[in-house]
Amino acid sequence: MVNGVRIFAMDKYEIRRQRLLYIRDNLCGGKAVDVARTLGREPSYVSRMLYPEGKKQKKRIADEMVELIESSFNLPRGWMDGITGNIDIERENR
């Protein structure tokens, strides 16, 4: 607790989910179907990866999927896990 506020650290799966949300919103016009098309996956699968923790049928973003996302969107290795820091992927991927 810091100054009376409880602080929770995000685990790697939540970081990955947040990064995928960023990709959906900034590179795919807010459309999960466009993310799915780029990844070659079903839209329902991508939507379930975007579900918040605790929601039924949520899919965690595993290491193999991280590699696919980073390569499909021309992102530097480690971007999905926050290792490479913030970069302007919107500008670099257009």
N, CA, C and O atoms as CSV, one atom per row, in Angstrom:
chain,resi,resn,atom,element,x,y,z
A,1,MET,N,N,0.850,-1.171,0.000
A,1,MET,CA,C,0.000,0.000,0.000
A,1,MET,C,C,0.900,1.240,0.000
A,1,MET,O,O,1.852,1.326,0.775
A,2,VAL,N,N,0.591,2.180,-0.863
A,2,VAL,CA,C,1.345,3.421,-0.961
A,2,VAL,C,C,0.384,4.576,-0.741
A,2,VAL,O,O,-0.584,4.733,-1.486
A,3,ASN,N,N,0.645,5.392,0.285
A,3,ASN,CA,C,-0.219,6.527,0.614
A,3,ASN,C,C,-1.688,6.133,0.704
A,3,ASN,O,O,-2.566,6.863,0.244
A,4,GLY,N,N,-1.942,4.984,1.293
A,4,GLY,CA,C,-3.311,4.533,1.470
A,4,GLY,C,C,-3.957,3.932,0.238
A,4,GLY,O,O,-5.142,3.600,0.259
A,5,VAL,N,N,-3.185,3.788,-0.845
A,5,VAL,CA,C,-3.713,3.220,-2.081
A,5,VAL,C,C,-3.067,1.864,-2.301
A,5,VAL,O,O,-1.843,1.734,-2.265
A,6,ARG,N,N,-3.890,0.866,-2.526
A,6,ARG,CA,C,-3.371,-0.472,-2.792
A,6,ARG,C,C,-2.895,-0.530,-4.244
A,6,ARG,O,O,-3.642,-0.205,-5.167
A,7,ILE,N,N,-1.653,-0.944,-4.430
A,7,ILE,CA,C,-1.038,-1.023,-5.748
A,7,ILE,C,C,-0.926,-2.494,-6.155
A,7,ILE,O,O,-0.432,-3.321,-5.390
A,8,PHE,N,N,-1.385,-2.805,-7.350
A,8,PHE,CA,C,-1.279,-4.159,-7.876
A,8,PHE,C,C,-0.379,-4.137,-9.106
A,8,PHE,O,O,-0.558,-3.313,-10.002
A,9,ALA,N,N,0.574,-5.036,-9.140
A,9,ALA,CA,C,1.426,-5.159,-10.318
A,9,ALA,C,C,0.715,-6.038,-11.344
A,9,ALA,O,O,0.075,-7.030,-10.996
A,10,MET,N,N,0.840,-5.660,-12.600
A,10,MET,CA,C,0.250,-6.473,-13.662
A,10,MET,C,C,1.156,-7.669,-13.926
A,10,MET,O,O,2.380,-7.538,-13.948
A,11,ASP,N,N,0.550,-8.833,-14.124
A,11,ASP,CA,C,1.357,-9.975,-14.517
A,11,ASP,C,C,1.600,-9.918,-16.024
A,11,ASP,O,O,1.045,-9.068,-16.719
A,12,LYS,N,N,2.428,-10.826,-16.516
A,12,LYS,CA,C,2.805,-10.768,-17.934
A,12,LYS,C,C,1.612,-10.947,-18.860
A,12,LYS,O,O,1.598,-10.400,-19.963
A,13,TYR,N,N,0.613,-11.703,-18.427
A,13,TYR,CA,C,-0.548,-11.928,-19.282
A,13,TYR,C,C,-1.412,-10.667,-19.399
A,13,TYR,O,O,-1.990,-10.405,-20.454
A,14,GLU,N,N,-1.496,-9.902,-18.333
A,14,GLU,CA,C,-2.255,-8.650,-18.400
A,14,GLU,C,C,-1.506,-7.616,-19.238
A,14,GLU,O,O,-2.123,-6.853,-19.982
A,15,ILE,N,N,-0.189,-7.589,-19.121
A,15,ILE,CA,C,0.607,-6.683,-19.960
A,15,ILE,C,C,0.393,-7.026,-21.430
A,15,ILE,O,O,0.206,-6.139,-22.263
A,16,ARG,N,N,0.422,-8.315,-21.739
A,16,ARG,CA,C,0.209,-8.756,-23.117
A,16,ARG,C,C,-1.191,-8.390,-23.596
A,16,ARG,O,O,-1.362,-7.957,-24.736
A,17,ARG,N,N,-2.178,-8.556,-22.748
A,17,ARG,CA,C,-3.555,-8.202,-23.112
A,17,ARG,C,C,-3.664,-6.706,-23.394
A,17,ARG,O,O,-4.296,-6.298,-24.367
A,18,GLN,N,N,-3.046,-5.893,-22.539
A,18,GLN,CA,C,-3.066,-4.442,-22.736
A,18,GLN,C,C,-2.377,-4.060,-24.048
A,18,GLN,O,O,-2.844,-3.173,-24.763
A,19,ARG,N,N,-1.278,-4.725,-24.358
A,19,ARG,CA,C,-0.568,-4.451,-25.608
A,19,ARG,C,C,-1.415,-4.856,-26.815
A,19,ARG,O,O,-1.426,-4.159,-27.830
A,20,LEU,N,N,-2.126,-5.985,-26.706
A,20,LEU,CA,C,-2.993,-6.411,-27.805
A,20,LEU,C,C,-4.154,-5.439,-27.985
A,20,LEU,O,O,-4.573,-5.176,-29.112
A,21,LEU,N,N,-4.670,-4.912,-26.898
A,21,LEU,CA,C,-5.701,-3.872,-26.988
A,21,LEU,C,C,-5.157,-2.649,-27.729
A,21,LEU,O,O,-5.846,-2.056,-28.559
A,22,TYR,N,N,-3.921,-2.284,-27.419
A,22,TYR,CA,C,-3.284,-1.152,-28.089
A,22,TYR,C,C,-3.182,-1.411,-29.596
A,22,TYR,O,O,-3.479,-0.532,-30.405
A,23,ILE,N,N,-2.763,-2.617,-29.960
A,23,ILE,CA,C,-2.663,-2.983,-31.376
A,23,ILE,C,C,-4.033,-2.895,-32.037
A,23,ILE,O,O,-4.177,-2.312,-33.112
A,24,ARG,N,N,-5.036,-3.477,-31.386
A,24,ARG,CA,C,-6.395,-3.440,-31.952
A,24,ARG,C,C,-6.849,-2.006,-32.181
A,24,ARG,O,O,-7.354,-1.670,-33.252
A,25,ASP,N,N,-6.668,-1.166,-31.173
A,25,ASP,CA,C,-7.179,0.199,-31.245
A,25,ASP,C,C,-6.375,1.106,-32.172
A,25,ASP,O,O,-6.945,1.981,-32.824
A,26,ASN,N,N,-5.055,0.909,-32.240
A,26,ASN,CA,C,-4.206,1.834,-32.986
A,26,ASN,C,C,-3.764,1.346,-34.357
A,26,ASN,O,O,-3.430,2.157,-35.221
A,27,LEU,N,N,-3.757,0.046,-34.567
A,27,LEU,CA,C,-3.321,-0.482,-35.860
A,27,LEU,C,C,-4.446,-1.123,-36.652
A,27,LEU,O,O,-4.322,-1.331,-37.859
A,28,CYS,N,N,-5.536,-1.435,-35.978
A,28,CYS,CA,C,-6.628,-2.167,-36.638
A,28,CYS,C,C,-7.968,-1.459,-36.508
A,28,CYS,O,O,-9.016,-2.097,-36.603
A,29,GLY,N,N,-7.946,-0.164,-36.296
A,29,GLY,CA,C,-9.181,0.611,-36.265
A,29,GLY,C,C,-10.175,0.177,-35.209
A,29,GLY,O,O,-11.378,0.384,-35.364
A,30,GLY,N,N,-9.680,-0.428,-34.127
A,30,GLY,CA,C,-10.562,-0.866,-33.051
A,30,GLY,C,C,-11.287,-2.169,-33.343
A,30,GLY,O,O,-12.207,-2.541,-32.615
A,31,LYS,N,N,-10.887,-2.867,-34.396
A,31,LYS,CA,C,-11.600,-4.076,-34.828
A,31,LYS,C,C,-10.784,-5.333,-34.558
A,31,LYS,O,O,-9.714,-5.526,-35.135
A,32,ALA,N,N,-11.300,-6.188,-33.675
A,32,ALA,CA,C,-10.643,-7.461,-33.377
A,32,ALA,C,C,-10.581,-8.347,-34.612
A,32,ALA,O,O,-9.660,-9.149,-34.761
A,33,VAL,N,N,-11.563,-8.203,-35.495
A,33,VAL,CA,C,-11.576,-9.014,-36.716
A,33,VAL,C,C,-10.364,-8.712,-37.594
A,33,VAL,O,O,-9.850,-9.607,-38.265
A,34,ASP,N,N,-9.904,-7.462,-37.597
A,34,ASP,CA,C,-8.717,-7.111,-38.375
A,34,ASP,C,C,-7.448,-7.660,-37.730
A,34,ASP,O,O,-6.511,-8.044,-38.430
A,35,VAL,N,N,-7.416,-7.697,-36.405
A,35,VAL,CA,C,-6.299,-8.345,-35.705
A,35,VAL,C,C,-6.278,-9.821,-36.088
A,35,VAL,O,O,-5.231,-10.367,-36.436
A,36,ALA,N,N,-7.442,-10.459,-36.022
A,36,ALA,CA,C,-7.557,-11.883,-36.343
A,36,ALA,C,C,-7.105,-12.169,-37.771
A,36,ALA,O,O,-6.389,-13.139,-38.019
A,37,ARG,N,N,-7.516,-11.340,-38.689
A,37,ARG,CA,C,-7.146,-11.518,-40.097
A,37,ARG,C,C,-5.629,-11.438,-40.259
A,37,ARG,O,O,-5.035,-12.248,-40.971
A,38,THR,N,N,-5.010,-10.475,-39.607
A,38,THR,CA,C,-3.558,-10.315,-39.694
A,38,THR,C,C,-2.834,-11.520,-39.099
A,38,THR,O,O,-1.795,-11.937,-39.610
A,39,LEU,N,N,-3.382,-12.076,-38.022
A,39,LEU,CA,C,-2.753,-13.216,-37.349
A,39,LEU,C,C,-3.115,-14.556,-37.973
A,39,LEU,O,O,-2.476,-15.569,-37.689
A,40,GLY,N,N,-4.135,-14.565,-38.821
A,40,GLY,CA,C,-4.593,-15.826,-39.387
A,40,GLY,C,C,-5.318,-16.683,-38.367
A,40,GLY,O,O,-5.227,-17.910,-38.401
A,41,ARG,N,N,-6.039,-16.038,-37.458
A,41,ARG,CA,C,-6.789,-16.724,-36.410
A,41,ARG,C,C,-8.260,-16.340,-36.507
A,41,ARG,O,O,-8.620,-15.364,-37.167
A,42,GLU,N,N,-9.092,-17.111,-35.848
A,42,GLU,CA,C,-10.525,-16.821,-35.807
A,42,GLU,C,C,-10.776,-15.568,-34.965
A,42,GLU,O,O,-10.125,-15.379,-33.938
A,43,PRO,N,N,-11.710,-14.711,-35.385
A,43,PRO,CA,C,-12.036,-13.516,-34.599
A,43,PRO,C,C,-12.459,-13.838,-33.166
A,43,PRO,O,O,-12.135,-13.085,-32.247
A,44,SER,N,N,-13.170,-14.935,-32.961
A,44,SER,CA,C,-13.602,-15.285,-31.601
A,44,SER,C,C,-12.406,-15.600,-30.707
A,44,SER,O,O,-12.429,-15.300,-29.514
A,45,TYR,N,N,-11.371,-16.198,-31.271
A,45,TYR,CA,C,-10.163,-16.507,-30.499
A,45,TYR,C,C,-9.478,-15.214,-30.058
A,45,TYR,O,O,-9.089,-15.072,-28.898
A,46,VAL,N,N,-9.334,-14.281,-30.990
A,46,VAL,CA,C,-8.707,-12.997,-30.664
A,46,VAL,C,C,-9.547,-12.254,-29.626
A,46,VAL,O,O,-8.999,-11.678,-28.685
A,47,SER,N,N,-10.856,-12.261,-29.787
A,47,SER,CA,C,-11.729,-11.593,-28.812
A,47,SER,C,C,-11.541,-12.169,-27.417
A,47,SER,O,O,-11.529,-11.428,-26.434
A,48,ARG,N,N,-11.393,-13.492,-27.327
A,48,ARG,CA,C,-11.202,-14.121,-26.015
A,48,ARG,C,C,-9.843,-13.788,-25.416
A,48,ARG,O,O,-9.701,-13.778,-24.193
A,49,MET,N,N,-8.845,-13.518,-26.243
A,49,MET,CA,C,-7.553,-13.070,-25.716
A,49,MET,C,C,-7.679,-11.676,-25.113
A,49,MET,O,O,-6.896,-11.298,-24.241
A,50,LEU,N,N,-8.659,-10.917,-25.577
A,50,LEU,CA,C,-8.857,-9.553,-25.082
A,50,LEU,C,C,-9.745,-9.489,-23.839
A,50,LEU,O,O,-9.852,-8.435,-23.212
A,51,TYR,N,N,-10.379,-10.601,-23.478
A,51,TYR,CA,C,-11.230,-10.622,-22.279
A,51,TYR,C,C,-10.394,-10.289,-21.047
A,51,TYR,O,O,-9.233,-10.689,-20.966
A,52,PRO,N,N,-10.966,-9.564,-20.088
A,52,PRO,CA,C,-10.253,-9.309,-18.833
A,52,PRO,C,C,-10.131,-10.597,-18.018
A,52,PRO,O,O,-10.912,-11.532,-18.192
A,53,GLU,N,N,-9.158,-10.629,-17.145
A,53,GLU,CA,C,-8.938,-11.787,-16.273
A,53,GLU,C,C,-10.207,-12.087,-15.493
A,53,GLU,O,O,-10.855,-11.183,-14.966
A,54,GLY,N,N,-10.550,-13.354,-15.426
A,54,GLY,CA,C,-11.727,-13.768,-14.682
A,54,GLY,C,C,-12.961,-13.973,-15.533
A,54,GLY,O,O,-13.904,-14.635,-15.099
A,55,LYS,N,N,-12.976,-13.422,-16.735
A,55,LYS,CA,C,-14.128,-13.618,-17.611
A,55,LYS,C,C,-14.082,-15.030,-18.187
A,55,LYS,O,O,-13.030,-15.515,-18.603
A,56,LYS,N,N,-15.238,-15.672,-18.202
A,56,LYS,CA,C,-15.345,-17.039,-18.689
A,56,LYS,C,C,-14.843,-17.153,-20.130
A,56,LYS,O,O,-15.101,-16.277,-20.956
A,57,GLN,N,N,-14.133,-18.226,-20.418
A,57,GLN,CA,C,-13.585,-18.563,-21.736
A,57,GLN,C,C,-12.449,-17.650,-22.190
A,57,GLN,O,O,-12.105,-17.630,-23.372
A,58,LYS,N,N,-11.868,-16.900,-21.264
A,58,LYS,CA,C,-10.720,-16.057,-21.587
A,58,LYS,C,C,-9.546,-16.926,-22.025
A,58,LYS,O,O,-9.323,-18.007,-21.480
A,59,LYS,N,N,-8.800,-16.441,-23.016
A,59,LYS,CA,C,-7.587,-17.110,-23.469
A,59,LYS,C,C,-6.392,-16.251,-23.078
A,59,LYS,O,O,-6.344,-15.061,-23.390
A,60,ARG,N,N,-5.438,-16.855,-22.401
A,60,ARG,CA,C,-4.196,-16.140,-22.113
A,60,ARG,C,C,-3.333,-16.116,-23.371
A,60,ARG,O,O,-3.425,-17.003,-24.219
A,61,ILE,N,N,-2.500,-15.095,-23.476
A,61,ILE,CA,C,-1.630,-14.947,-24.639
A,61,ILE,C,C,-0.305,-15.635,-24.317
A,61,ILE,O,O,0.529,-15.097,-23.588
A,62,ALA,N,N,-0.128,-16.828,-24.870
A,62,ALA,CA,C,1.055,-17.648,-24.612
A,62,ALA,C,C,2.259,-17.147,-25.408
A,62,ALA,O,O,2.126,-16.306,-26.298
A,63,ASP,N,N,3.438,-17.679,-25.072
A,63,ASP,CA,C,4.680,-17.249,-25.711
A,63,ASP,C,C,4.647,-17.405,-27.230
A,63,ASP,O,O,5.121,-16.527,-27.951
A,64,GLU,N,N,4.095,-18.511,-27.722
A,64,GLU,CA,C,4.039,-18.732,-29.164
A,64,GLU,C,C,3.173,-17.673,-29.852
A,64,GLU,O,O,3.497,-17.213,-30.946
A,65,MET,N,N,2.078,-17.294,-29.206
A,65,MET,CA,C,1.203,-16.261,-29.763
A,65,MET,C,C,1.900,-14.903,-29.731
A,65,MET,O,O,1.737,-14.105,-30.654
A,66,VAL,N,N,2.666,-14.635,-28.689
A,66,VAL,CA,C,3.427,-13.389,-28.612
A,66,VAL,C,C,4.347,-13.278,-29.825
A,66,VAL,O,O,4.414,-12.229,-30.466
A,67,GLU,N,N,5.053,-14.359,-30.135
A,67,GLU,CA,C,5.956,-14.349,-31.291
A,67,GLU,C,C,5.193,-14.089,-32.589
A,67,GLU,O,O,5.656,-13.333,-33.443
A,68,LEU,N,N,4.031,-14.713,-32.735
A,68,LEU,CA,C,3.212,-14.512,-33.932
A,68,LEU,C,C,2.734,-13.063,-34.035
A,68,LEU,O,O,2.791,-12.465,-35.110
A,69,ILE,N,N,2.267,-12.502,-32.931
A,69,ILE,CA,C,1.783,-11.116,-32.927
A,69,ILE,C,C,2.915,-10.163,-33.292
A,69,ILE,O,O,2.755,-9.302,-34.157
A,70,GLU,N,N,4.059,-10.321,-32.629
A,70,GLU,CA,C,5.183,-9.418,-32.891
A,70,GLU,C,C,5.655,-9.517,-34.339
A,70,GLU,O,O,5.948,-8.496,-34.960
A,71,SER,N,N,5.733,-10.721,-34.881
A,71,SER,CA,C,6.193,-10.847,-36.270
A,71,SER,C,C,5.130,-10.364,-37.259
A,71,SER,O,O,5.465,-9.742,-38.267
A,72,SER,N,N,3.865,-10.639,-36.985
A,72,SER,CA,C,2.786,-10.239,-37.895
A,72,SER,C,C,2.616,-8.731,-37.984
A,72,SER,O,O,2.239,-8.201,-39.029
A,73,PHE,N,N,2.899,-8.038,-36.878
A,73,PHE,CA,C,2.745,-6.585,-36.857
A,73,PHE,C,C,4.090,-5.861,-36.928
A,73,PHE,O,O,4.166,-4.659,-36.676
A,74,ASN,N,N,5.152,-6.599,-37.272
A,74,ASN,CA,C,6.498,-6.017,-37.406
A,74,ASN,C,C,6.942,-5.270,-36.158
A,74,ASN,O,O,7.494,-4.172,-36.242
A,75,LEU,N,N,6.700,-5.869,-35.009
A,75,LEU,CA,C,7.082,-5.271,-33.734
A,75,LEU,C,C,8.414,-5.853,-33.282
A,75,LEU,O,O,8.731,-6.999,-33.598
A,76,PRO,N,N,9.195,-5.066,-32.542
A,76,PRO,CA,C,10.454,-5.619,-32.038
A,76,PRO,C,C,10.188,-6.734,-31.025
A,76,PRO,O,O,9.209,-6.703,-30.280
A,77,ARG,N,N,11.069,-7.696,-31.023
A,77,ARG,CA,C,10.946,-8.808,-30.079
A,77,ARG,C,C,10.924,-8.268,-28.650
A,77,ARG,O,O,11.757,-7.443,-28.274
A,78,GLY,N,N,9.975,-8.737,-27.872
A,78,GLY,CA,C,9.840,-8.291,-26.491
A,78,GLY,C,C,8.824,-7.180,-26.302
A,78,GLY,O,O,8.495,-6.832,-25.168
A,79,TRP,N,N,8.319,-6.612,-27.401
A,79,TRP,CA,C,7.375,-5.491,-27.281
A,79,TRP,C,C,6.114,-5.894,-26.531
A,79,TRP,O,O,5.618,-5.128,-25.705
A,80,MET,N,N,5.593,-7.075,-26.803
A,80,MET,CA,C,4.353,-7.522,-26.155
A,80,MET,C,C,4.509,-7.661,-24.648
A,80,MET,O,O,3.530,-7.541,-23.911
A,81,ASP,N,N,5.727,-7.912,-24.182
A,81,ASP,CA,C,5.973,-8.045,-22.747
A,81,ASP,C,C,6.473,-6.748,-22.124
A,81,ASP,O,O,6.807,-6.719,-20.940
A,82,GLY,N,N,6.529,-5.679,-22.905
A,82,GLY,CA,C,6.956,-4.388,-22.380
A,82,GLY,C,C,8.456,-4.265,-22.210
A,82,GLY,O,O,8.930,-3.331,-21.563
A,83,ILE,N,N,9.217,-5.203,-22.788
A,83,ILE,CA,C,10.669,-5.208,-22.609
A,83,ILE,C,C,11.336,-4.101,-23.410
A,83,ILE,O,O,12.296,-3.491,-22.939
A,84,THR,N,N,10.845,-3.835,-24.605
A,84,THR,CA,C,11.484,-2.847,-25.472
A,84,THR,C,C,11.025,-1.423,-25.189
A,84,THR,O,O,11.524,-0.479,-25.801
A,85,GLY,N,N,10.086,-1.260,-24.275
A,85,GLY,CA,C,9.600,0.069,-23.956
A,85,GLY,C,C,8.573,0.551,-24.956
A,85,GLY,O,O,8.173,-0.184,-25.859
A,86,ASN,N,N,8.154,1.780,-24.788
A,86,ASN,CA,C,7.134,2.340,-25.671
A,86,ASN,C,C,7.775,2.869,-26.937
A,86,ASN,O,O,8.756,3.612,-26.898
A,87,ILE,N,N,7.204,2.475,-28.051
A,87,ILE,CA,C,7.634,3.001,-29.343
A,87,ILE,C,C,6.389,3.400,-30.104
A,87,ILE,O,O,5.283,2.970,-29.775
A,88,ASP,N,N,6.568,4.206,-31.099
A,88,ASP,CA,C,5.425,4.661,-31.887
A,88,ASP,C,C,5.135,3.637,-32.977
A,88,ASP,O,O,5.523,3.820,-34.131
A,89,ILE,N,N,4.446,2.549,-32.601
A,89,ILE,CA,C,4.187,1.488,-33.571
A,89,ILE,C,C,3.200,1.926,-34.633
A,89,ILE,O,O,3.217,1.400,-35.746
A,90,GLU,N,N,2.349,2.872,-34.312
A,90,GLU,CA,C,1.365,3.328,-35.294
A,90,GLU,C,C,2.080,3.910,-36.510
A,90,GLU,O,O,1.736,3.599,-37.651
A,91,ARG,N,N,3.058,4.739,-36.262
A,91,ARG,CA,C,3.796,5.381,-37.346
A,91,ARG,C,C,4.680,4.371,-38.077
A,91,ARG,O,O,4.774,4.409,-39.303
A,92,GLU,N,N,5.327,3.471,-37.340
A,92,GLU,CA,C,6.269,2.536,-37.934
A,92,GLU,C,C,5.592,1.454,-38.753
A,92,GLU,O,O,6.219,0.893,-39.652
A,93,ASN,N,N,4.337,1.141,-38.474
A,93,ASN,CA,C,3.658,0.044,-39.151
A,93,ASN,C,C,2.743,0.494,-40.277
A,93,ASN,O,O,2.019,-0.334,-40.829
A,94,ARG,N,N,2.745,1.731,-40.630
A,94,ARG,CA,C,1.874,2.205,-41.716
A,94,ARG,C,C,2.645,2.394,-42.973
A,94,ARG,O,O,2.078,2.788,-43.991
